[in-house]
């Protein structure tokens, strides 16, 4: 045990900078791209220089640096590290930050080739930059591998003790070898081991679990240091029993400084349920003492932040700096204070499963709508602290919601603060948003922990219910096709279920294939498992079949058996998107059946016989019914009066990136993005091309259910095909005006076009035919026209409109229609207690 030396002389706190760069593997996009840091890094570094900060945690983007195995592109790293060296900033180089590994490691941390690839990369960096003085070989090993291997929240979505042990065994040996390599090549440089600084406590009945969790938090570091490997330790005993014995034989790694990442949720309290933040926190000072006494290594506060308003962040800074100063005064050797990150992050609310460009308000500098860096009251407080102002002289703003509730347990530690109201411009009235309370009840020695460690886990405000079964979604749309309402909602539902230890299965219509008998196939798509039935191909049989197709008879029974083979415990919850799948749903004997009416499918071209009758059955039998638009809702309520209206929404942040990508062009472009089928007025498009000969009409999307030969032809009319969801901001950046050229027919009578909000979020003026839901919901925001001449005149008119004025009129609409809020409220209604939550949730979003 190492005892602090009281009365350690005070010295200025050394502040560090940091920038978030984590890769979202499914999208090949990282946070540095989403926040603009990848291109604005010189200016971002300049902020640190201006504040007198001379050390920065700097992540190398391995996923960009080694695009092919063994082929390194050093251009970016040479430029960035060279600049830091030149201006006198000392980088603590971070080699792997969370899931930031190359795409060719297709199974991530579980990939058999990970160890050799990582060691090759680590050695190449050490040889390339022998002047480095500090490094982190692998950021947050415990938190990263636990979330990826035990909780199935990050790729590769492994689960349980077996999954966690598998990732530890695949990563830690390579990490130890890399440590020896760097110690040999850069003997004077210091290895800064960075991981989450946790503390678990609980009521007497949960003391045993708290002890296990406290033991578990140390496992990765203890294994690489060969520290206190007593096989009777609570968690280590479980790991060894699961086959982890060879982890006891790792070569000892070199660790010079222990970086502690501490957030409000780093402390957990158990009283039959799990609470984070803890209502009884001990504080960073006490936790730093624990780590110092255990390891005897110099320490660093390597990460802290809080998701909140600028004044909330300023007060959290004061609290953390006060804790840091108190620890140093007790003789605990702290060597640096890092607010992480210096610029707002992005998309941590999606558990790295979705790249939407959604701002995460945690940075020293806030992100503006166009990616500009915005200084706030917190920026001023941070700059003062970095310049040497002690905690007692920093502002003590009263916390605002939701921070005031989250941090209520801290108030006993803050009784001496001279509290003050936030400045008038920073005071925001709270807005109640319906959600499901978070309940994570330990049901075994390994309860679910949806929050642990770094900014990723701090703030995904998700409803979580420990008791929910697996969710099976039956959809007529395929997961990898156009990203529409089912994908937006189900991807979020899957995150909620995963946090509660349950899985989500997205079951599609059957396909014809080269098989001798029907077989079910699946592929993992982030937290969602995509499932479909392949039936033997017959002469004249189409490739894609309906749920009711004769060759697919028995799909429901086959699916039930297959799910059982996957370890799915009955009963499951089922969400229906096509009434033609009702028989499949019934074969699963669902605990709860939901029906999301996203289209009037019976009005579509080539609609299957019996669809309308099955829709009546689905409406009658479903436990809860949703409608995706006002006209749909009006058509459903005569048969289901308690149906809930949830018009489709938007990921505003995803499309706002389009504004930054737009470039001047000589020729105007009017564009459409979406499915091209019988709902599009092809005659209108042909005539519009003639009315706008000096413009280009770009119609982006797949052609389905209609003959491609029926598409109008003109020199200024383009049909480039389908674009992936993550490509849409770039596609829309190529438009000057967005089109919604819908035919006014039976198929469009009840549609509520999702693209309306997407176009507007991208900053585009919109011209549409008079689709009823567009007229009802977007009057004054979308320009309406009836024929080609009016469309052409409208395009020439609206292209000159003020975007600021349009944004002002859009804002109150957009705030009601974010997919996150919609998914949360729908999930509350789908929950077994949803009937009680229904009135509240419905009132917020109707």
Secondary structure, DSSP 4 states (H G I P E B T S, - for coil): -----TTPPP----EEEE----EEGGGTEEHHHHHTHHHHHHHHHHHHHHTT--EEEEE--HHHHTSBTTB---HHHHHHHHHHHHHT-EEEEES--TT---TTSTTGGG-TTHHHHHHHHHHHHHHH-TT--EEESSTTHHHHHHHHHTB-SSTT--BHHHHHHHHHHHHHHHHHHHHHHHHHH-TTSEEEEEEE--EEEE-GGGHHHHHHHHHHTTHHHHHHHT----TTSHHHHHHHHTT-GGGGGPPPPP--EEEEE--GGGEEEESSSEESS-TT---HHHHHHHHHHHH--EEEEEE---SS-HHHHHHHHHHHHHHHHHHHHTT--EEEEE-S-SB-EE-GGGTTS-----EES-SSBEE-TTS-EE--HHHHHHHHHHTT--GGGS--BPP-TTHHHHTGGGGGGGTT---BPPPGGG---------PPPB----SSS---S--SSHHHH------BTT---EEEE-SS-TTSS--HHHHHHHHHHHHHHHTT--EEEE---EEES-SS-EEEEEEETTEEEEEEEEE--TT--SB--TT-GGGTTHHHHHHHHHHHTTPPSP-EEEES-GGGHHHHHHTT-SEEEEEE-S-GGGSTTPPTTHHHHHHHHHHH-SEEEESSHHHHHHHHTT-TT-EE----B-HHHHHHHHHH----SSEEEEEES-BSTTB-HHHHHHHHHHTTTEEEEEES-B-SS-GGGS---TTEEEEE---GGGHHHHHHT-SEEEE-B--SGGGTT---THHHHHHHTT-EEEE---HHHHHHHBTTBEE-SSHHHHHHHHHHHTTS-HHHHHHHHHHHHHT-BHHHHHHHHHHHHSTTHHHHHHHHHHHH-
